[in-house]
């Protein structure tokens, strides 16, 4: 916001083409050209052809000066910058996103061409970021898809051995099913994320009971937390009707609860808390798991980012990115507070629609 405000201030200070200055210059030079006639009078010009010749020469010199000055101003203020911009645009079209076009004037004397250069540099910077994100996304997706496919291929090949014991055969089959489910989950999350990012999904805003939804989502992980002997507690209102897209928010709660269970050590604790006021509702999910360092917190909502590689096989790094986009689509916000070795708290703020 601060950078955007600064750029708006620069726009206010920018000097644009002035017709007043242009016409004023033309009038001044015209008066200068007519100066001999004003000083000596028209009769003198009629009586002396010799003087008339010098007067015409003077007029031609003044006209030449005016044309030269105009051409120089046009070349300096327009032609040269446009040639520079054209060359930079050509380099960008060829895939070079390191291009930077420097303004021709100081920061306190920018004109409209300098502002155009600034907008061009900003555009190139964004294009470079998008290109990097696209490359990283393709690389990450390829890796995420390749891993379960390799597992499926390896174990399917092993199952062709007719002499394989029944127990090992069952174990291989379970591994193939788990890899298939992971692959299906990855594709589903990618499609959901793509639809949300491209605003293909239209919000189906309807009133529903948020507390009931939170209870249902938590109970769906009951087997998982009981298996790890995790103490699960909840602090919820009896009933809270909100207007939102129920199916999309279910994605948020499931992903946050799944992470809490995944990263909590056996015997740990998970606490689900919901509070509300007249304007918003707040839902927090805390755990006593491994926690995150500052670097992990900065990238925890990035696609395919997994700070704790020990749980790599349990996810694909899209859950929190998906949760972030859903909350953003609902007009809310999501934040994380974490300390390494002590646990993590994810907090979701949602506005209460009328």
Secondary structure as the mmCIF struct_conf table of DSSP 4:
data_model
#
loop_
_struct_conf.conf_type_id
_struct_conf.id
_struct_conf.beg_label_comp_id
_struct_conf.beg_label_asym_id
_struct_conf.beg_label_seq_id
_struct_conf.end_label_comp_id
_struct_conf.end_label_asym_id
_struct_conf.end_label_seq_id
HELX_RH_AL_P HELX_RH_AL_P1 UNK A 2 UNK A 13
HELX_LH_PP_P HELX_LH_PP_P1 UNK A 14 UNK A 14
STRN STRN1 UNK A 15 UNK A 15
HELX_LH_PP_P HELX_LH_PP_P2 UNK A 16 UNK A 17
HELX_RH_AL_P HELX_RH_AL_P2 UNK A 19 UNK A 33
TURN_TY1_P TURN_TY1_P1 UNK A 34 UNK A 34
HELX_RH_AL_P HELX_RH_AL_P3 UNK A 35 UNK A 40
HELX_RH_AL_P HELX_RH_AL_P4 UNK A 42 UNK A 47
HELX_RH_AL_P HELX_RH_AL_P5 UNK A 49 UNK A 74
HELX_RH_PI_P HELX_RH_PI_P1 UNK A 75 UNK A 79
HELX_RH_AL_P HELX_RH_AL_P6 UNK A 80 UNK A 93
TURN_TY1_P TURN_TY1_P2 UNK A 94 UNK A 95
TURN_TY1_P TURN_TY1_P3 UNK A 97 UNK A 98
BEND BEND1 UNK A 104 UNK A 105
HELX_RH_3T_P HELX_RH_3T_P1 UNK A 107 UNK A 109
STRN STRN2 UNK A 111 UNK A 111
HELX_RH_AL_P HELX_RH_AL_P7 UNK A 112 UNK A 159
TURN_TY1_P TURN_TY1_P4 UNK A 160 UNK A 160
TURN_TY1_P TURN_TY1_P5 UNK A 162 UNK A 163
HELX_RH_AL_P HELX_RH_AL_P8 UNK A 166 UNK A 197
TURN_TY1_P TURN_TY1_P6 UNK A 198 UNK A 199
BEND BEND2 UNK A 201 UNK A 201
HELX_LH_PP_P HELX_LH_PP_P3 UNK A 202 UNK A 203
STRN STRN3 UNK A 206 UNK A 209
HELX_RH_AL_P HELX_RH_AL_P9 UNK A 210 UNK A 219
TURN_TY1_P TURN_TY1_P7 UNK A 220 UNK A 221
HELX_RH_AL_P HELX_RH_AL_P10 UNK A 222 UNK A 227
TURN_TY1_P TURN_TY1_P8 UNK A 228 UNK A 229
STRN STRN4 UNK A 231 UNK A 235
BEND BEND3 UNK A 238 UNK A 238
STRN STRN5 UNK A 241 UNK A 244
HELX_RH_AL_P HELX_RH_AL_P11 UNK A 246 UNK A 263
BEND BEND4 UNK A 264 UNK A 264
HELX_LH_PP_P HELX_LH_PP_P4 UNK A 265 UNK A 265
TURN_TY1_P TURN_TY1_P9 UNK A 266 UNK A 267
STRN STRN6 UNK A 269 UNK A 276
BEND BEND5 UNK A 278 UNK A 279
STRN STRN7 UNK A 280 UNK A 287
BEND BEND6 UNK A 289 UNK A 289
HELX_RH_AL_P HELX_RH_AL_P12 UNK A 294 UNK A 299
TURN_TY1_P TURN_TY1_P10 UNK A 300 UNK A 301
BEND BEND7 UNK A 302 UNK A 302
TURN_TY1_P TURN_TY1_P11 UNK A 303 UNK A 304
BEND BEND8 UNK A 307 UNK A 307
HELX_RH_3T_P HELX_RH_3T_P2 UNK A 309 UNK A 314
BEND BEND9 UNK A 317 UNK A 317
HELX_RH_AL_P HELX_RH_AL_P13 UNK A 319 UNK A 329
TURN_TY1_P TURN_TY1_P12 UNK A 330 UNK A 331
STRN STRN8 UNK A 333 UNK A 339
TURN_TY1_P TURN_TY1_P13 UNK A 340 UNK A 342
STRN STRN9 UNK A 343 UNK A 351
#
